[in-house]
């Protein structure tokens, strides 16, 4: 079972605030999901060939096409902090 401390760590990494009730609920819910995923460890795949993709297609891409952004000024005007036409956000990594 996932501990409350592990849920708090995950919430901190995801930058979400959880109430104590939510922490408890998520500990239970995530634990159920992880326990269910353990079933995959029991599946016999000895005769199953590894598969990276199943379509047989490769390098299916479209040509890059640029478009002029007509609302850039309006979007930047709504941002809390802008520097040289770029949105300034708190650092994710320390």
Secondary structure, 3 states (H helix, E strand, C coil): CCCHHHHHHHHHHHCCCCCHHHHHHHHHHHHHHHHHHHHHHHCCCCCCCCCCCCCCCCCCCCCCCCCCCCCHHHHHHCCCCEECCEECCCCCCC
